[in-house]
Amino acid sequence: MQGGREHGEHQGLQPEEQAPLVYDMRGMGYSPEDILLCVDADAEVNVEMKAGVGVKGLSRLDAVKQALVLFVHSKLLMHSQHRFAVATLRNNAVWYRQEFTNDMEIIGQAVRGLASGGTFPRCDLSELFQMAATEAHSSHAMDRTLRVLLIYCRSSVVPEVTLQMPEKQRLFTFDALYLHDKPTRDNCPQRVYDVLVDALERVSEFEGYIFESSSGSARVLFRHICVLLSHPQQRCAQEEFDAPKDLAKMVAPVPRTSSSGGLPQLRKEGEDDGSVPRTF
């Protein structure tokens, strides 16, 4: 009996009798995107960002141009049928290049041609959303999705949305990147951010993301732009997204006797990680 049990166990370990290990991940469908890039044209886009020692800093606008060219190029590498158009934001949104295109040279030239148009004391996002809703009908007819990517740079002008968007009519996804000064008595970046969050929650068809930074770091801008490469139809909720991690901000590994298995630990919340919290 003993010998028979050993023989049975031995037979059970034969490779030809083991079920193959299969890793399977259900595919996620998505449609090619039409992406409306809307860039703030207020004079605050000319604020200089931080640079390395002895290096002349870029203006916000110059850094945004570089980031958007990277964004467009990377999206086209992912799927050559993504298309782009450009608008600027003054008191209202106005078209800069209305025709959507996947021609990198054309869209790159449009982005590089963006410039500040002066100081604008108010900002109504209604026209931007109306433009997007109109274009979304055409996009949907071609089995495409439409996304608005807004880059806003004013620290003391709170956007308005005077247009009443139907609650059940969500035709496009809204992403926002907010570059601002640190809070003072003369500005109100928290109120601006809150309005952008509220707008996102009211109009987005799929999962929209919003990022903000007062660090003045071009590196932070590029990091956020890279996250926005994600397709809205394939995103998790932003509060569940925990990447990319800055390895330079991770502390030394703990002893392997701990339950963490010796993995490096992130700094505790509240420690300086070079980013800005959402409550200013």
N, C-alpha and C positions, 0 to 999 in steps of 0.2 A: 504493500500500500504506500509506504513511504517513497519507494522508488517510482511508483506510478505517478505520484503527485509532483515529484521533481521533473519527471518527463513532461507532464502537462504544462507546468510553468515554463519550461524551456521552449516547448512548442509555441506557447503564446507570445514569445519574444521574437519569433521569426519575422523578418521584415516583410515578407510577402503576405503575411496574415494581418499586418497592421493597417488600419484605415489611414489613408493619406491625410496630412494636415492641410487644410484649405483655409486661406484667409480671403474673405470676400467682403467688399464694400459696395453698397448699393450706389449706383451712379446718381448724380444730381443734375437734372436738366437745367439748361439756361438758354437764353436767347442772346444774339449779338446786341451790343449796346449802342445807343445813340447818346453821347455824353455832351451836355451843354456846360462848357467851362465859363463861369462868370467871375470876373476879377474886379475887385474894388478899384475905382479910379480916383478915390480921394487922395489928397496930398499926404495922408499918413502912410501911404505905401512907400514913400520916399525915406522913411525912418531907417537909419543904418542898423544892420544886424551885427551880432558879435562875430569876430573872426579870431584867428590865432595871433599870437604875439608877433608884431612886425608885419602883419598882413592887413591890407586895407579891407574893411568890411563891405559886404554887399548891402544894397538897399533891400527892403522887403520885396519890392517889385522885381528886382533882378534875381533874387533868390526864388521867388515864385515862378518867374519865367523858366529858370533852369529846372525847377521841380516839375513843372507842367510838361516841358519837353520830354523829360525822363518818363513821366507818367504816360504820355501818349505813345512814345516809342515802345514802352514795356507792354502796354495794352495791345498794341498791334502785333507784337511778337507772340502774345498769348492767342490772339484770334485776329486775323487780318481783316475781318469784316466789321470790327468796331468802327464807329464813325464819331466825328467831333465837330462841334461848332463853338463859337466864341462870342461872349457878350461882356459888356462892362457895366459896372454899377455906379451910377452917379446919384442924383435924387431918386431916380428910377433906373431900372435896367434898360439898356439899349443894345441892339445887335451890333456886333463888331464884324463878325462873319457868320451870316445866318445859315448858309448852305452846309449841311453836314457832309463831311468827307473823311475818307480813310487815307488820303494822300499825306504822308508825313511831311513832305516839303511844304505843302500849302498850309497845313495847320501849324507847323513850326514857324513859318514866316508870320502868320497871324499872331501867335503868342509873343514872338520877339518884338512885334510892333506895338505892343500895349504900352501905354504911358499914362501918367497922372493927368487928370483934367482940371485940377484945382481943388478948392475946399467946398464940400457939399454939406449944408447944415441939417439935412434930413435924408432919410432913406426909407423908401416904401418898396417892399419886396413883392407887392401885388403884381406889378407888370412882369417881373421875372417868372412868377408862378403861372400867370396867364400865358406867357410865351411858351413855357414848358408844357402846359396842358394842351395847347394847340398843336405843338409838334408831336406830342405823345400819341395823338390820334393817328397821325401819319405813320409813326413808328410801329404802333400796334398792328396796323393794317399790313405791314410787311413782316410780321412775327418778330419784331424787335422790341426791346424795352428802352425807356428813356430815363436818364439820370441827370440831375443838376448837381454840379460841384461848385459851390460858392466859396470864394476866398474873400473874407471880410477883414478890414484892418482898422476900423475906427473904434476908438476907446470911449468916446463921449457922445456918440450919435446912436441912439437906440432905434433899431429898425422897426418899421410898422408893417402890418399886413392889413390894409383896409379892405381888400377884396375878401368876400365871404366865400370860402371854398366849400362846396358841398361835402358833408361829412363822409358820405359813402363813395364819393368820386375821387379815388386815389389813382392818378394816372401815371405818376412818375415817382422816382426815388430821389430824396433830397439828402445830399452830404454837405457838410460845412466845415471849413477850416478857418478858425478865428485867431488872428495874430494881433496882439494888443499890448498896450503899455501896462505897467504895474498899476494897481488901484491907487488913486489919490483923491483928494477932495474935489478935484476938477473933472474927474471922469467916472465912468460907471460900467466897467467891463462885465461885472456880474449881471447887471440888468440886460446888457446886450446878449450875453450868453444864454440867459434864461429865455429871451424872446426867440433866439435861434433854435433852442431845444423844443420850445412849444411849436414853432413852425414845422420842424421836422416831424413831430408826432402827429400833426394835423394833416400833412400832405403826402407823406411817404407811402408808396405802394408796397415796397419791400423794405428790408432792414436798412435804415439810413444810419450813417455814422457822423459824429461831430467831434472835432478835436479843437483844443485851444492851447495857446502858448503865449506867455509874456516873457519867456527867457531870452528872447532875441537871438536864439541860436538857429542857424540855418540847418544844422544837423537834425534838430527836432522837427523842423518843417519837412525835411526829406523823409524822416522816419514815418511821419503821419501820411505823407503822400504814398509811400510804399504800402501802407495798410489799406489805403483807399483803392488800390489796384484790385482788391477782392470784388467779385461780382455780387451785387445785392441779392440775387436769387440763391446764392450759395453761402451766405453769411450766417453766423450765429449772432445772438443778441450782443450788442457792444459791451454790456456789463459782464458778459461771460468770456470776453476775449482777453487773453492774458499774454500777449506777445506783441512785439519782440521783447525779450528780456535783455537788459543791459548787463552783460557778464562782468563788467568793470565794477558794478555796484553790488556784487555778490560777496558775502563774507566767506572766510575760510571754511573748509568742510569740518563738520563735527565728528567726534569719534564714532567709529563704526559700531560701537556697542549701543548707540541710540537707535530709536525706532525709525529714523529717517534713512537709515541704510548708508550713511556717509555722503548723502547728496549735499551740495552747497545750498545754503539758506539765503533767501532774499532778506534785505534789510527790513526792519519793522516799519509799519506804516508811520509816517510822520518824519522819518529821516530824509534828508535831502537827497533826492535822486535826479535833480536837474530838471524836473518837470513841475507843472503847476497844477494844483488841485482844481476841481471844478467849482469849488466855493472859494471865492477870492478873499 
